[in-house]
């Protein structure tokens, strides 16, 4: 089974080397600049001396942006699944799982499911384990663990298309920054909140870009008829 998995990874890397996708550096840089401007405005228009208000408010400007990027990631991964549906094999179902996951995370961002479950756990179980402030911090960490676990099982699919793994890696780096701040800082400040939520925005942004780039890779693969 391991050898078969390794074979699929090698075949995917060979295919990736045959594909050329459009240069996305300029659009990605422009999107990042636009996102930074959006975050700066969110801090500047906050009332009084609370620049982090719109970063921490559920349904606020920054939350909406994060949820929008996650929704886009869900749309792009759903389209990727449709583009790959004629292929044989199990690995194409990564895009379906990704779509479901991103849609859930987008709804969670808007509705705070993890906070609701966290309060329920505190009521039923008590205080969280040492090293965590809240149960919902643990839930958010588990989101990332599940994501890494799923990705590891579908590596051949992620290896198949150029730039996808690199972009996913950037997304998870920002996710790590977000969760590290969220779980280690005892008393949140405006600065820590702004950095934490900005990292979450960029994490969701790069996830959406990764899913879009995967679609570009699939289009290039179909043009070359390599799968």
Beta strands, then each sheet from edge to edge (+ up, - down):
end
